[in-house]
Amino acid sequence: MTIKNGRLYGKVALVTGGCSGFGAAIAKLFANEGAKVLIGDINLAGADAVISATPAGSVIAQELNVTQRADWDAAIERILKEFGQLDILINNAGTSYKNKPTLDVTEAEYARCFDVNCLGIFHSVSSVFPIFVKQKAGICVNISSCGASRPRQGLVWYNASKGAVSNATKGLALEFGPHQIRVNSVCPLLCGTGLFESFAGVPDTPKNREKFLGNVPLGRLTEVEDVANSVLFLSSEEVP
């Protein structure tokens, strides 16, 4: 496959949290499928690795704190200056706190979850959707969580924030569908060895992992490629 035959050839995307994890995998896949991509992240340490893994000139990076509207405006200004258009928005940036008894969660931890996971999407809609409405076309994919519909104890407020993401996704799809704007969400399970203890609330031992995976039909954790491939499909012309 050449870039011109890519599923996103000629499209421009903004991916938040794009320097690591799901976001980096999404950005690399998009660029290798022909898209131009701006990766926005509060920490640009991983930007060079993403850029070096993609065709020259296809990816640019910008510091973006999703809780700050000014950062959104700056990112959009740059993407329009560099690439001349914006077709796809991927709200991937997210955060949580370590799994623990709900009564031990601090107000600051609660607020951070809702600020990053929900306020960030609010700002994205306020700043990006006017562009989509004007051009009568646009695609938005929000990274939610399986915890939105199947919450785990010890992560009550994280799950609640992701429930809000999934609910907002449905409402946005209904409201902006008449403007030819598609809005969908992807709800991954836990991904990566480094996050197991934080999300599961138990040490990452073979026994605990086996017990955890016993409730997963495929018997494995999510891979970043699983999410990237799902987001690619939802962002492509294969979806009506």
KARA-V548229 format. One record per residue. SS is DSSP state (2 for helix, 1 for strand, 0 for the rest). NEAR is the number of other C-alpha atoms within 8 Angstrom. D_CENTER is the distance of its C-alpha to the mean C-alpha in Angstrom with 1 decimal. Layout:
ss:SS near:NEAR d_center:D_CENTER
ss:SS near:NEAR d_center:D_CENTER
This chain:
ss:0 near:4 d_center:26.0
ss:0 near:5 d_center:26.1
ss:2 near:9 d_center:23.4
ss:2 near:6 d_center:25.3
ss:2 near:9 d_center:24.9
ss:0 near:11 d_center:21.2
ss:0 near:8 d_center:19.2
ss:0 near:11 d_center:17.5
ss:0 near:11 d_center:20.6
ss:0 near:7 d_center:21.2
ss:0 near:11 d_center:17.7
ss:1 near:12 d_center:15.8
ss:1 near:13 d_center:12.0
ss:1 near:13 d_center:10.1
ss:1 near:16 d_center:6.9
ss:1 near:14 d_center:6.2
ss:0 near:15 d_center:6.8
ss:0 near:18 d_center:8.1
ss:0 near:15 d_center:11.3
ss:0 near:9 d_center:10.8
ss:2 near:8 d_center:9.6
ss:2 near:12 d_center:6.9
ss:2 near:15 d_center:6.0
ss:2 near:12 d_center:9.8
ss:2 near:13 d_center:10.4
ss:2 near:16 d_center:8.5
ss:2 near:14 d_center:10.3
ss:2 near:12 d_center:13.5
ss:2 near:11 d_center:13.6
ss:2 near:13 d_center:13.1
ss:2 near:14 d_center:15.8
ss:2 near:11 d_center:18.0
ss:0 near:12 d_center:17.9
ss:0 near:15 d_center:19.3
ss:0 near:14 d_center:16.6
ss:1 near:14 d_center:16.8
ss:1 near:14 d_center:13.6
ss:1 near:12 d_center:13.2
ss:1 near:16 d_center:10.9
ss:1 near:16 d_center:10.8
ss:1 near:15 d_center:11.1
ss:0 near:9 d_center:13.6
ss:0 near:7 d_center:15.0
ss:2 near:10 d_center:15.9
ss:2 near:6 d_center:17.8
ss:2 near:9 d_center:15.9
ss:2 near:11 d_center:15.8
ss:2 near:7 d_center:19.2
ss:2 near:7 d_center:18.3
ss:2 near:13 d_center:15.5
ss:2 near:13 d_center:18.0
ss:2 near:8 d_center:20.9
ss:0 near:7 d_center:19.3
ss:0 near:11 d_center:18.9
ss:0 near:10 d_center:21.7
ss:0 near:7 d_center:23.4
ss:0 near:6 d_center:22.2
ss:0 near:11 d_center:19.0
ss:1 near:15 d_center:16.6
ss:1 near:9 d_center:17.0
ss:1 near:10 d_center:15.5
ss:1 near:10 d_center:15.8
ss:1 near:10 d_center:15.7
ss:0 near:12 d_center:13.4
ss:0 near:10 d_center:13.6
ss:0 near:16 d_center:11.4
ss:0 near:9 d_center:14.3
ss:0 near:10 d_center:16.8
ss:2 near:9 d_center:17.5
ss:2 near:6 d_center:19.6
ss:2 near:11 d_center:16.8
ss:2 near:14 d_center:15.0
ss:2 near:9 d_center:18.4
ss:2 near:8 d_center:19.1
ss:2 near:11 d_center:16.0
ss:2 near:10 d_center:16.9
ss:2 near:8 d_center:20.5
ss:2 near:8 d_center:19.9
ss:2 near:13 d_center:17.8
ss:2 near:10 d_center:20.6
ss:2 near:7 d_center:23.2
ss:2 near:6 d_center:22.1
ss:2 near:9 d_center:21.0
ss:0 near:7 d_center:22.6
ss:0 near:7 d_center:20.1
ss:0 near:14 d_center:16.5
ss:0 near:11 d_center:15.6
ss:1 near:12 d_center:11.9
ss:1 near:13 d_center:9.0
ss:1 near:12 d_center:5.3
ss:1 near:13 d_center:4.0
ss:0 near:12 d_center:1.5
ss:0 near:13 d_center:5.2
ss:0 near:8 d_center:7.3
ss:0 near:8 d_center:10.9
ss:0 near:8 d_center:13.8
ss:0 near:9 d_center:17.5
ss:0 near:9 d_center:19.8
ss:0 near:12 d_center:21.0
ss:0 near:9 d_center:24.4
ss:0 near:8 d_center:26.8
ss:2 near:8 d_center:25.5
ss:2 near:4 d_center:28.6
ss:2 near:6 d_center:27.7
ss:0 near:9 d_center:24.4
ss:0 near:6 d_center:25.0
ss:2 near:6 d_center:24.3
ss:2 near:6 d_center:22.4
ss:2 near:10 d_center:20.0
ss:2 near:11 d_center:19.6
ss:2 near:8 d_center:19.1
ss:2 near:10 d_center:16.5
ss:2 near:16 d_center:14.3
ss:2 near:11 d_center:14.8
ss:2 near:10 d_center:14.7
ss:2 near:13 d_center:11.3
ss:2 near:14 d_center:9.7
ss:2 near:13 d_center:11.9
ss:2 near:11 d_center:13.7
ss:2 near:12 d_center:10.8
ss:2 near:11 d_center:10.0
ss:2 near:8 d_center:13.8
ss:2 near:13 d_center:14.2
ss:2 near:12 d_center:11.8
ss:2 near:9 d_center:13.9
ss:2 near:8 d_center:17.0
ss:2 near:12 d_center:16.7
ss:2 near:10 d_center:15.1
ss:2 near:10 d_center:16.5
ss:2 near:9 d_center:20.1
ss:2 near:9 d_center:19.6
ss:2 near:14 d_center:18.5
ss:2 near:13 d_center:21.4
ss:2 near:7 d_center:23.8
ss:2 near:7 d_center:23.1
ss:0 near:9 d_center:22.9
ss:0 near:11 d_center:19.9
ss:1 near:14 d_center:16.1
ss:1 near:11 d_center:13.0
ss:1 near:13 d_center:9.9
ss:1 near:14 d_center:7.2
ss:1 near:14 d_center:5.5
ss:1 near:12 d_center:4.2
ss:0 near:13 d_center:7.6
ss:0 near:12 d_center:10.2
ss:2 near:10 d_center:13.7
ss:2 near:12 d_center:15.0
ss:2 near:16 d_center:14.5
ss:0 near:6 d_center:17.5
ss:0 near:6 d_center:19.0
ss:0 near:10 d_center:19.1
ss:0 near:8 d_center:20.5
ss:0 near:7 d_center:23.3
ss:0 near:9 d_center:22.7
ss:0 near:14 d_center:19.2
ss:2 near:10 d_center:20.3
ss:2 near:8 d_center:18.6
ss:2 near:12 d_center:15.2
ss:2 near:13 d_center:15.6
ss:2 near:9 d_center:16.9
ss:2 near:13 d_center:13.9
ss:2 near:14 d_center:11.7
ss:2 near:13 d_center:14.7
ss:2 near:10 d_center:14.5
ss:2 near:14 d_center:10.9
ss:2 near:12 d_center:12.3
ss:2 near:8 d_center:15.5
ss:2 near:8 d_center:14.4
ss:2 near:12 d_center:12.6
ss:2 near:10 d_center:16.0
ss:2 near:8 d_center:17.9
ss:2 near:10 d_center:16.1
ss:2 near:12 d_center:16.7
ss:2 near:8 d_center:20.3
ss:2 near:7 d_center:21.0
ss:2 near:11 d_center:19.6
ss:2 near:11 d_center:20.5
ss:2 near:7 d_center:23.9
ss:2 near:9 d_center:22.6
ss:0 near:10 d_center:21.1
ss:1 near:15 d_center:17.5
ss:1 near:10 d_center:15.4
ss:1 near:13 d_center:12.7
ss:1 near:11 d_center:11.2
ss:1 near:10 d_center:8.9
ss:1 near:12 d_center:8.4
ss:0 near:10 d_center:10.0
ss:0 near:11 d_center:10.4
ss:0 near:9 d_center:13.4
ss:0 near:9 d_center:14.0
ss:1 near:11 d_center:13.4
ss:0 near:9 d_center:15.6
ss:2 near:6 d_center:19.1
ss:2 near:5 d_center:18.6
ss:2 near:9 d_center:16.7
ss:2 near:14 d_center:19.2
ss:2 near:12 d_center:21.6
ss:2 near:10 d_center:19.3
ss:2 near:10 d_center:17.7
ss:2 near:8 d_center:20.9
ss:0 near:11 d_center:23.3
ss:0 near:8 d_center:25.8
ss:0 near:7 d_center:26.6
ss:0 near:9 d_center:25.1
ss:0 near:6 d_center:28.3
ss:2 near:6 d_center:29.1
ss:2 near:6 d_center:30.6
ss:2 near:10 d_center:27.7
ss:2 near:9 d_center:25.2
ss:2 near:8 d_center:27.6
ss:2 near:8 d_center:27.9
ss:2 near:9 d_center:24.1
ss:2 near:10 d_center:23.6
ss:0 near:8 d_center:26.7
ss:0 near:7 d_center:24.6
ss:0 near:8 d_center:22.1
ss:0 near:5 d_center:23.6
ss:0 near:4 d_center:22.6
ss:0 near:8 d_center:23.7
ss:0 near:6 d_center:20.9
ss:0 near:9 d_center:17.6
ss:1 near:11 d_center:14.3
ss:0 near:8 d_center:14.1
ss:2 near:10 d_center:11.2
ss:2 near:9 d_center:13.0
ss:2 near:8 d_center:12.8
ss:2 near:13 d_center:9.1
ss:2 near:13 d_center:9.5
ss:2 near:10 d_center:12.6
ss:2 near:9 d_center:11.4
ss:2 near:11 d_center:8.9
ss:2 near:11 d_center:11.8
ss:2 near:9 d_center:14.2
ss:2 near:10 d_center:12.6
ss:2 near:12 d_center:12.5
ss:0 near:9 d_center:16.0
ss:0 near:6 d_center:19.4
ss:0 near:6 d_center:20.0
ss:0 near:7 d_center:18.6
ss:0 near:3 d_center:21.3
